[in-house]
Amino acid sequence: MSTKYTVNLPPVAETLVIPLLARAHDAASPDPILGDESAAATVAKLSYDFDRLEMPVHMSMSIAIRTKVFDNWAASFMAAHPNAAVVHIGCGLDDRTRRLIPGRAVTWIDVDLPEVIRLRSQVMPAATTNPQYRLLGADITSADWLADIPGERTTLILMEGVMSYLAEADVRNLLHRLTAWFERGEILLDCISSTILDNESLHPRDTRRMGAKLRSAVDDLAHLEAVAPGLKVVEALQFINAPGVERLPWSIRLRMYLSSWIPSAADAARLIRLRFERVPASGGLFASITGLGNHSSQRRSQCASGR
């Protein structure tokens, strides 16, 4: 009988089982969106009560659609920059290198909390023999975690399913550190609106049950750009318009269509691609940033503590 590994992670980190199960369900479907065949093998190695997770078909499809967009953006970036570095922040148990097969000239670093990296090392054999691939256990809200990563190469930073769990102050600090450390590149992230953040009934029930909280939102994309000089939004894709959404069940698509007429609902979930190039730091600009979403000062104060 094969060994099973217990998932004993802090609340936000535990949420990694949700996209993992979604990828496994997608791969087992008759017409998969992502087709991540390794996900089911990883699920089978974990001692975890997956039956208690809510995973309706539209949810597994939606997660697969989001991941597919990130995969396509990453593949395009590596095709344009064959000597790039890729820093996958919040990698969880995502076997992205197996799906994308980076070239041997690409440096790929999977980053997550040390306890996640330990679990990943136990249940997921490395998908690549590329000597430039490595795992890094780090708290991305700390000030020194980038020290061992070279910053002079054109770099893609992947942050799928990460930003909304960070406090707004941590989001600003992280984006500022990344754009100050790396010479140039792109940042891929997803965000929710304050309409979602401020209505807890709209938060996924599984994440609430785990004790993980959504902590930040983006309403005005200009606030993202203002976090650091040289940071520019080059693509902002409303999830309701993402490629693959047309494959969702008709009832879900009808609900999305009706909500698309309400601006705040249409922007409820967005996938963002930012480009950056290091320029001389401007402390005054960074110091002037007060928030990402249109929240009250009380909301910002509450979000400033946390992960």
GIDASUL-V903788 format. One record per pair of residues at least 12 apart in sequence whose C-alpha atoms are under 7 Angstrom apart, sorted by sequence separation. I is the first residue (numbers start at 0). J is the second residue. D is the distance in Angstrom with one decimal. If there is no record, write none. Layout:
# GIDASUL-V903788
((I & J & D) (I & J & D))
This chain:
# GIDASUL-V903788
((23 & 35 & 6.9) (22 & 35 & 6.1) (23 & 38 & 4.8) (22 & 38 & 5.9) (23 & 39 & 4.8) (239 & 255 & 6.3) (196 & 213 & 6.4) (116 & 134 & 7.0) (19 & 38 & 6.1) (90 & 109 & 5.7) (196 & 215 & 6.9) (90 & 110 & 5.8) (91 & 111 & 6.5) (116 & 136 & 5.7) (196 & 216 & 6.4) (81 & 102 & 6.9) (84 & 105 & 5.6) (85 & 106 & 6.1) (86 & 107 & 6.0) (87 & 108 & 6.1) (88 & 109 & 6.4) (89 & 110 & 5.8) (90 & 111 & 5.9) (20 & 42 & 7.0) (82 & 104 & 5.1) (83 & 105 & 5.2) (84 & 106 & 4.5) (85 & 107 & 4.7) (86 & 108 & 4.9) (87 & 109 & 4.8) (88 & 110 & 4.8) (89 & 111 & 4.8) (81 & 104 & 6.5) (82 & 105 & 5.1) (83 & 106 & 6.5) (84 & 107 & 5.8) (85 & 108 & 6.2) (86 & 109 & 6.1) (87 & 110 & 5.8) (88 & 111 & 6.2) (113 & 136 & 3.9) (193 & 216 & 5.2) (81 & 105 & 6.4) (91 & 115 & 6.4) (107 & 131 & 6.4) (108 & 132 & 5.8) (109 & 133 & 6.5) (110 & 134 & 6.1) (111 & 135 & 6.7) (112 & 136 & 5.0) (113 & 137 & 5.7) (192 & 216 & 4.9) (193 & 217 & 6.7) (74 & 99 & 6.6) (106 & 131 & 4.8) (107 & 132 & 4.8) (108 & 133 & 5.1) (109 & 134 & 4.9) (110 & 135 & 4.8) (111 & 136 & 5.3) (112 & 137 & 5.0) (191 & 216 & 5.2) (192 & 217 & 5.3) (193 & 218 & 6.5) (103 & 129 & 5.7) (105 & 131 & 7.0) (106 & 132 & 5.9) (107 & 133 & 6.6) (108 & 134 & 5.7) (109 & 135 & 6.1) (110 & 136 & 5.9) (111 & 137 & 5.9) (112 & 138 & 5.6) (190 & 216 & 6.2) (191 & 217 & 6.2) (192 & 218 & 5.4) (239 & 265 & 7.0) (92 & 119 & 6.0) (108 & 135 & 6.8) (110 & 137 & 6.7) (154 & 181 & 6.9) (162 & 189 & 6.9) (163 & 190 & 5.9) (190 & 217 & 6.3) (162 & 190 & 6.5) (163 & 191 & 6.7) (237 & 265 & 6.7) (97 & 126 & 5.2) (140 & 169 & 6.0) (153 & 182 & 6.6) (154 & 183 & 6.3) (155 & 184 & 5.5) (156 & 185 & 6.2) (157 & 186 & 6.1) (158 & 187 & 5.8) (159 & 188 & 5.4) (160 & 189 & 6.4) (237 & 266 & 5.9) (33 & 63 & 5.7) (96 & 126 & 6.3) (150 & 180 & 5.6) (151 & 181 & 6.0) (152 & 182 & 6.6) (153 & 183 & 5.2) (154 & 184 & 4.6) (155 & 185 & 5.0) (156 & 186 & 4.7) (157 & 187 & 5.0) (158 & 188 & 4.8) (159 & 189 & 6.1) (238 & 268 & 5.6) (32 & 63 & 6.2) (150 & 181 & 4.2) (151 & 182 & 5.3) (153 & 184 & 5.0) (154 & 185 & 6.6) (155 & 186 & 5.9) (156 & 187 & 6.2) (157 & 188 & 6.5) (237 & 268 & 6.2) (238 & 269 & 5.3) (32 & 64 & 6.7) (150 & 182 & 6.1) (237 & 269 & 4.4) (238 & 270 & 6.7) (140 & 173 & 6.6) (236 & 269 & 5.5) (237 & 270 & 6.4) (25 & 59 & 6.2) (33 & 67 & 6.0) (235 & 269 & 6.5) (236 & 270 & 5.1) (24 & 59 & 6.5) (25 & 60 & 6.5) (235 & 270 & 5.8) (236 & 271 & 6.3) (235 & 271 & 4.6) (22 & 59 & 6.8) (234 & 271 & 5.8) (235 & 272 & 6.4) (21 & 59 & 4.2) (25 & 63 & 6.9) (234 & 272 & 5.0) (6 & 45 & 6.8) (233 & 272 & 5.8) (234 & 273 & 7.0) (4 & 44 & 6.2) (5 & 45 & 6.0) (6 & 46 & 6.5) (232 & 272 & 6.0) (233 & 273 & 5.5) (3 & 44 & 4.8) (4 & 45 & 4.8) (5 & 46 & 4.7) (6 & 47 & 6.3) (21 & 62 & 6.5) (22 & 63 & 6.2) (232 & 273 & 4.3) (233 & 274 & 6.5) (2 & 44 & 6.9) (3 & 45 & 5.1) (4 & 46 & 5.4) (5 & 47 & 6.6) (21 & 63 & 7.0) (231 & 273 & 5.4) (232 & 274 & 6.3) (3 & 46 & 5.4) (230 & 273 & 6.7) (231 & 274 & 5.2) (18 & 62 & 6.4) (230 & 274 & 5.8) (231 & 275 & 6.2) (230 & 275 & 4.4) (229 & 275 & 5.2) (230 & 276 & 6.9) (167 & 214 & 7.0) (229 & 276 & 5.2) (164 & 212 & 6.3) (166 & 214 & 5.1) (167 & 215 & 5.2) (229 & 277 & 6.2) (164 & 213 & 4.7) (165 & 214 & 5.7) (166 & 215 & 5.6) (178 & 227 & 7.0) (229 & 278 & 6.3) (163 & 213 & 5.4) (164 & 214 & 5.2) (165 & 215 & 6.3) (228 & 278 & 6.4) (163 & 214 & 5.7) (164 & 215 & 6.7) (175 & 226 & 6.3) (163 & 215 & 5.0) (174 & 226 & 7.0) (175 & 227 & 5.5) (163 & 216 & 6.3) (171 & 226 & 6.1) (227 & 285 & 6.3) (226 & 285 & 5.9) (226 & 288 & 6.6) (84 & 152 & 6.4) (223 & 291 & 6.6) (83 & 152 & 6.2) (84 & 153 & 6.3) (85 & 154 & 5.6) (86 & 155 & 6.2) (87 & 156 & 5.9) (88 & 157 & 5.8) (89 & 158 & 6.4) (194 & 263 & 6.7) (222 & 291 & 5.4) (83 & 153 & 5.2) (84 & 154 & 4.6) (85 & 155 & 4.7) (86 & 156 & 4.8) (87 & 157 & 4.7) (88 & 158 & 5.2) (83 & 154 & 5.6) (84 & 155 & 6.2) (85 & 156 & 5.9) (86 & 157 & 6.2) (87 & 158 & 6.4) (89 & 161 & 6.3) (195 & 267 & 6.3) (19 & 92 & 6.6) (194 & 267 & 6.9) (219 & 292 & 6.6) (19 & 93 & 6.9) (192 & 266 & 6.3) (217 & 291 & 5.2) (218 & 292 & 4.9) (192 & 267 & 4.8) (216 & 291 & 6.5) (217 & 292 & 4.5) (218 & 293 & 6.4) (15 & 91 & 5.6) (191 & 267 & 5.2) (192 & 268 & 6.6) (216 & 292 & 5.3) (15 & 92 & 6.7) (191 & 268 & 4.5) (44 & 122 & 6.2) (190 & 268 & 5.8) (191 & 269 & 6.5) (190 & 269 & 5.5) (189 & 269 & 5.6) (190 & 270 & 6.6) (41 & 122 & 6.2) (189 & 270 & 4.4) (41 & 123 & 6.6) (188 & 270 & 6.0) (189 & 271 & 5.7) (188 & 271 & 5.3) (187 & 271 & 5.8) (188 & 272 & 6.7) (187 & 272 & 4.7) (186 & 272 & 5.9) (187 & 273 & 6.4) (185 & 272 & 6.9) (186 & 273 & 5.1) (185 & 273 & 5.4) (186 & 274 & 6.4) (214 & 302 & 6.1) (185 & 274 & 4.3) (184 & 274 & 5.9) (185 & 275 & 6.0) (184 & 275 & 5.6) (183 & 275 & 5.5) (184 & 276 & 6.6) (183 & 276 & 4.1) (182 & 276 & 5.8) (183 & 277 & 6.0) (182 & 277 & 5.1) (181 & 277 & 6.9) (178 & 275 & 6.5) (179 & 277 & 6.0) (178 & 277 & 6.1) (193 & 292 & 6.2) (8 & 114 & 6.9) (167 & 290 & 6.7) (167 & 291 & 6.7) (167 & 302 & 5.9) (168 & 303 & 5.3) (166 & 302 & 4.9) (167 & 303 & 6.2) (166 & 303 & 5.6) (166 & 304 & 6.6) (166 & 305 & 6.0) (166 & 306 & 6.4) (165 & 306 & 5.8) (53 & 205 & 6.8) (52 & 205 & 6.3) (64 & 243 & 5.9) (60 & 247 & 7.0) (57 & 247 & 6.0) (57 & 248 & 6.7) (14 & 206 & 6.3) (10 & 209 & 5.4) (10 & 210 & 5.4) (11 & 211 & 4.8) (10 & 211 & 4.9))
